[in-house]
Amino acid sequence: MNLHLLAGIAVLLILVAVSAYREALRNEPIRRSRTQAGRLPPADEVE
């Protein structure tokens, strides 16, 4: 295969992966805050 063609395909795959990652982060913050809150013990048990 031509090296330029291979490099172009690699760049396109990276762009698709970054786009999917950014889209996932855009939908994630609500779930992430719930999981972080779930990891912490309730305030009554801490005292």
Buried (B, 14 or more C-beta within 10 A) or exposed (E): EEEEEEEEEEEEEEEEEEEEEEEEEEEEEEEEEEEEEEEEEEEEEEE
